[in-house]
């Protein structure tokens, strides 16, 4: 019989939130018989508008995608302030 946390009943991975540069990114996991999908949604703090959403096949890939967006978004914001 499989114990909790085994391959048949993996331990739950908590949802993840990353906050940086006035943006919030939530990573949520949906499990299916064919595997897990890691969904991410990025919004401005205090705003319901979704700036970006996507899916990855691993938590690491989702975190990398979020971090890349946050960093490039921050650089765009900095550049637009310099030009103003």
Secondary structure, 3 states (H helix, E strand, C coil): CCCCCCCCCCCCCCCEEEEECCEEEEEEEEEECCEEEEEEEEEECCCCCEEEEEEECCHHHHHHHHHHHHHHHHHHHHHHHHHC
